[in-house]
Amino acid sequence: MSKIPIPFSEPPWLMGLPSAYYNESHRKWQKTCRSLVDELMADAQDWEREGDVPEDLYSKFAAANMLLPNLSAPLPIKWLKKLNITHLPGDLPVEQFDYLHTLIYADEMARSGSLGPSGAITTGIAFGLPPILKFGSQELQERFVPDIITGRKRSCIAITEPGYGSDVSNITTTAKRSEDGKFFIVNGTKKWITNGLWSDYASMAVRTGGPGPSGLSMLVVPLLNTPGVRMRRIKVGGQTSAGTTFIELDDVKVPISNLIGKEGMGMIYVMQNFNHERLSISIGVNRLSRVALSSAFEYVMKREAFGKTLMEQPVVRHRLAKCGAELEAHWAWIEQFTYMMTKLSEEEANRELGGLTALAKAQAGKVLEVCASTAVLLFGGNGYTKSGQGEIAERIYREVPGARIPGGSEDVMLDLAIRQLVKNFQRKTKELETIQERPKGSSKL
């Protein structure tokens, strides 16, 4: 294998080109992540073929302190110090971890060419723990954070239902107070819950009030070995090893004290949590597109047909060029986007970047679709085969729906992005008009 990287196989900054975004801490972190991920996920392709990951994989990631980078930056420093966690692998102080470190981690985790094995490790803690950290009371955090953050227990995020996916405001799973006032009694179903099979708890969106978004709340709902909870695996086209789960809840007793934040605020908590999820998806899906495109690039340089390599065919170069432009343009946007996250407060980022996060996630799915389909075509019959040299293209092509639907389906994301941009424009216009209407002049008599 050549030591010179195949074109499009790495982001420009890892191809030796200059970048204004990354400092020495980021460069050292990238090397650390690649080394550890290559070690811990060495058999990722085999696991995806088999549809499951080893039972001890999560504990291995926990032991290596490689679960923490799944959380949004900045990390929960107070909790980490309380648990005597001061550094991440590579001797990175937890205080220095920023969103570019998050980007690097998510990018490296997707290099296996499948979202399944990485999803089995990342999805639950990445999106299930943050609502507790950001909105939960100190008492709630004391009960759940230590075990989850160290990997002794597992959590997941449970929003989607059979009849309500991206339409979060209308979910129907109910949580009604018991007669003695000590419990919420939860009834309903949750579907397509990644990591649910293995999770001790779910940060779950439930309906505690009337219809619409104001009736939603979030609870920490116990799952494994809990009376009234039944879980079964769902077989999906991609991410076969990520533990996609159907959850049935029948009169499940959840202590009132498991309420996350305030009752009726669930919709706001869910929406803010989506921002980290959608950015993480965008990063991983871009890398998946990169694996597909660079694999096809390598293949057409050596595959011969009609007396010459496929790379010598103009139509092949044209296909690669169009995909490369989409891929690198999206990556440049993601880098710029992530850099802004390192400079804005969480409140500013949620307000200014929420709609753009949805748009970046939608664009990621489009980029993957064009790169994966092109890879399949360029591999020819090999790209339609679940083994051999074209297997990577066939597998990544099956990941396309999983990139375009979960985390907010594509059409909903496109609409949300524009609505959010309009809302911000109208707010800023009103603020400017208010400033201009203020009385002017001197205070002197």
Secondary structure, DSSP 4 states (H G I P E B T S, - for coil): --SSPPTTSS-GGGTT---SS--HHHHHHHHHHHHHHHHHTTTHHHHHHHT---TTHHHHHHHTT-SGGGSPSSP-HHHHHHTT--EETTTEEGGG--HHHHHHHHHHHTTTS-HHHHHHHHHHHHHHSHHHHHHS-HHHHHHHHHHHHTTSS-EEEE---SS-SS-GGG---EEEE-TTSSEEEEEEEEEEEETGGG-SEEEEEEE-SSSSGGGEEEEEEE-TT-TTEEEEE---SS-TTS-EEEEEEEEEEEEGGGEESSTT-HHHHHHHHHHHHHHHHHHHHHHHHHHHHHHHHHHHHH-EETTEEGGGSHHHHHHHHHHHHHHHHHHHHHHHHHHHHHHS-HHHHHHHHHHHHHHHHHHHHHHHHHHHHHHHHHHGGGGG-SSSTTHHHHHHHTTHHHHHSTTS-HHHHHHHHHHHHHHHHHHHHHHHHHHHHS--S----
